[in-house]
Amino acid sequence: MTRTLLLADPSPVIQGLVERGLPSHEFELLCARSGDDALALARSRRPDLILAEVTLAGLDGYQLCEAIKESPELHGVPVLLLSGAFGHYDPQRALESRADGHLQKPFESETLIDRVTEVLPAVSTEKPLESARPEDLLEPTLQGELIEDELILGDELDFEESTDLLEILPLPKDEQLPAD
């Protein structure tokens, strides 16, 4: 069964990395660049899960989470908050907004998939989602180690201006670019 995930993050790089990090046969990814756009998209498509950057324009990630939790048509949709390693994450606001967890960028694609599948089973069985684990909200830590040849997701990627993202992002074997 394909699950719908809404990513609310203004960075096209993060959107592309999340898209490549999730198995396309299991997830349909919807993207929004602001909190207001994310809320409108959530109301029209009712995703299975929302990932929201805490520093979104318009409604920030916390406000978006509160709006999702207060919306009758979006009842039960879990929200994971995202923040950069050096960005401001407020655990108290996360608790107050009733977020279902937190992921600190950069994170490995495996960590993303683990957290997404950890939250989604409650949705698939039609059970009400239990409260977020306090340790997911109160003690953000860098998730995992950087591993060579592993897809790393992050908002602070150090590219030279001439770097072509297609050279950096892994492509499926059937979509490899021809050698120059």
N, C-alpha and C positions, 0 to 999 in steps of 0.2 A: 504494500500500500504506500503510495507516495504521500509524503507529509509536506505541508506548506510552511516555510520558515520566512518570516519577515525580518530583514536586516535594516535597521534604521541607523545609518552611519553615513556621514557626508563624503567619506573618502572613496573614490573609485578604485583605488588600489586595494583597500580592505574588502570592498564588494567583490572584486575579481578574485581575491585570495580565498574568501569564504566560499564563493561559487566553486572554485577548483578544489577546495578542501572537503566539500560534501559530496557523497556519492549521488550523481544525477538521477540514477534510477530510484533512489529513495527519497530525495528531497526536491521540491520546487522552491526556488529562491525568488522572493520578491524584495526589491530594494527601494528605499526611500532615503532622501538626503536631509530631511528635516523632521522634527517631531510632529508638526502639523500634517505633513504629507503622509507620515507613517500612520497616524491615527485615522485619516481618511481611507487609506489603503486597507488598514485592519478592519474597518467597518464594512468595506465593500467586499473583502475576500475572506474574512475570518480565518487567519492563519492558525496553525497548530502551536506555533511558538514565535515569540518576538525577541530578537536581540537588539538592544537599544544602547547606543553610545550615550554616556551621561552628559556630554557637552553639546548635544544637538542644538541647532538654531530653532527658533520658535519654541515649542514645548521642549524642554530638555528631557533627558532620559528618565529622570525621576517623575517629572510631570506627566510624561507619556505613560509611564507605568501606572500612576495613579488614575489617569483617565481610562486606561484599559481595565483596571480592577473595578472601577465604578460603573462601567458600561454594561448594562444588562445583556446586550447582544454579544458581548465579548467575555461573558462570565466563563471562568475556567481556563482562559488562555494564559499560559505562563510567560513571564518576562524575565530574561536574563539581562542584567546591566553589563555594559562593556566600558572599560576605561583604559587609557594609556598608562604605561608604566610610570610616567612622570606627570600624568594628569591628576586632577583633583577628584578623588572618590570619597564620598561622604557615607560611611556605613549607617549613620543614624537616619539620613534621608532615605537610604535604601530600605531600611526596616519600615519607616513610616509610609513609603510608597507601596509596600507589600511585594517587593521584588522577590522572585523565586530563586535568585542566585546572582553571582557576579563572576565575570571573567576578566582578568587583567591582560591587556595586550602588551607585548606580543605573546601568543600562545601557539602551540603546535596544533596541526590539523587533528591529530589524534585526541588531544585534549578537548577541542571543540566538539568533535563527534561524541566523545564520552559524555560530556555535559549535556549535549542536546538529547542523546538517547536516555540519559538518566532522568531528565525532566519529562520526556514524551510518554513513557509508559502509562503514567497516570491519566493522560489525555486519551490514549487509545482504549483504555478500559472503562471510560466514562465515570471514573471515580473522581471525587473532588480532589484537587491537588492539595497535598499537605503543605503546611507552612514551610518556608525556606529554612534550610539548616542555618542556624546563626553563624557557624564558622564560615559558610559561603559568603556571608555578607560582611562580617565584622573583621575578618583577617585576610584581606586580599594579599596574595603572594604571587610572585612570578611563577607561572605554571610550567614546570618541567625545565629541562635543559635544552639548549640549542644542539641539535643533532645534525651532523653533516648529511646531506641528501634527504633531509626531512623537510617537508613544507612547513615554513614558519609563518604565522600570521602576525602582523604588527602594524602599528600606526607610525612608527618612527623608523622607516627603512632608509638606509643610507645609500642612495644611488647617485652616481655622477649624472650630470645633466644629459649626457649623451647616451645614457643607458636605455636600451630598448626593453620594455617590460616583457615582450614576447620572448626575449632571450633568457629572462630570469624565471618566469612562471613556467612550471612544468606543464607540458601538453600531453594529452593522451597519445599513445603510440600511433594511432591512426591519424593524428592531426599534427605530427611533427613537421616543422618547417624544413624545406629543402636546404641543403648545405650550399653556401655561396661559392 
